[in-house]
Amino acid sequence: MKLVDAARCPYCARVRITLAEKGLEAETVEVDLSDRPQWLLELNPPSGRVPVLDDGFTLPESEVIMGYLEERHPEPALLPGDPAERARARLLVHRFDENLGGDYYAFRRGDPNDLTGKLAALEVGQSLFADVAYVPWVIRARDMLGLELPDRIAAWLAELEQRPSIAAEVAVVRSL
Ligand SMILES: N[C@@H](CCC(=O)N[C@@H](CS)C(=O)NCC(=O)O)C(=O)O
C-alpha cells in the first residue's frame, strides 16, 4: 500500500491514524502542498488533493479511504458492531463540514465563525471511527490555532492521546 500524504493535512491524518490503529504499514509519499506535483493532479484530478491511497487501485477522499480500510481490514474494528450504530458513525463523519470543518476553516481564515460553539456541541465517543475522523482538527485547533478546548473535549482528547496512533499525530502536528 502507498499513501500520498502531507504531514500538515488533517484529512491525511485520518488515514495515518486508521492505518496505525489497524497495524498496517504503508509506504508514504510526502507531497509539498504549496507546490503540488503534476503527477498528483493526474492521479487525483482535477484538484490533486491528498490523501490518495494506492492499494492496487487509486482511492482518494479520506472518508472513503477510512471506510475501505475498515472493510478490507475489519480487525481491530473502528466501527461499532451494531448496524444502527455503524450508520450513526458514518453519518457523523458525513456531516463533518457542518459539525466542525466549516467553522474550523472560517476561524483559520479570520471569517465569522462559531468554532468554540461547534467544539462545545461536538458528539465524541460515539465510535473510534468517528473520533478518528474528527480528532485531527481538534488537535490542530488546540496546538496550531491556540484554542482553549471545552473541558469535555479536552478530557476526550487527553484519553485519546493515550493511544499510540493519536500520540503520533500530536507529535506530527508539534513538528510542523
Ligand atoms: N474531501 C477531501 C479533502 C482533502 C483536502 O482538502 N486535502 C487538502 C490538504 S489538507 C488538499 O489537498 N487541498 C488542495 C486543494 O483543495 O486544492 C478528503 O476528505 O480527502
The ligand as an SDF file (V2000), in Angstrom:
LIG
                    3D

 20 19  0  0  0  0  0  0  0  0999 V2000
  -12.5830   15.7540    0.8160 N   0  0  0  0  0  0  0  0  0  0  0  0
  -11.1630   15.5240    0.7930 C   0  0  0  0  0  0  0  0  0  0  0  0
  -10.4460   16.7870    1.1870 C   0  0  0  0  0  0  0  0  0  0  0  0
   -8.9350   16.6410    1.0890 C   0  0  0  0  0  0  0  0  0  0  0  0
   -8.2600   18.0050    1.1170 C   0  0  0  0  0  0  0  0  0  0  0  0
   -8.9180   19.0610    1.0410 O   0  0  0  0  0  0  0  0  0  0  0  0
   -6.9370   17.9680    1.2180 N   0  0  0  0  0  0  0  0  0  0  0  0
   -6.2130   19.2050    1.1610 C   0  0  0  0  0  0  0  0  0  0  0  0
   -4.9580   19.1890    2.0080 C   0  0  0  0  0  0  0  0  0  0  0  0
   -5.3830   19.1780    3.7300 S   0  0  0  0  0  0  0  0  0  0  0  0
   -5.8100   19.4540   -0.2520 C   0  0  0  0  0  0  0  0  0  0  0  0
   -5.1950   18.6170   -0.8840 O   0  0  0  0  0  0  0  0  0  0  0  0
   -6.2040   20.6340   -0.7260 N   0  0  0  0  0  0  0  0  0  0  0  0
   -5.8340   21.0730   -2.0340 C   0  0  0  0  0  0  0  0  0  0  0  0
   -6.9510   21.7070   -2.7760 C   0  0  0  0  0  0  0  0  0  0  0  0
   -8.0690   21.8000   -2.2680 O   0  0  0  0  0  0  0  0  0  0  0  0
   -6.6800   22.0960   -3.9010 O   0  0  0  0  0  0  0  0  0  0  0  0
  -10.8300   14.3480    1.7300 C   0  0  0  0  0  0  0  0  0  0  0  0
  -11.5830   14.1040    2.6710 O   0  0  0  0  0  0  0  0  0  0  0  0
   -9.8330   13.6560    1.4850 O   0  0  0  0  0  0  0  0  0  0  0  0
  1  2  1  0
  2  3  1  0
  2 18  1  0
  3  4  1  0
  4  5  1  0
  5  6  2  0
  5  7  1  0
  7  8  1  0
  8  9  1  0
  8 11  1  0
  9 10  1  0
 11 12  2  0
 11 13  1  0
 13 14  1  0
 14 15  1  0
 15 16  2  0
 15 17  1  0
 18 19  2  0
 18 20  1  0
M  END
$$$$
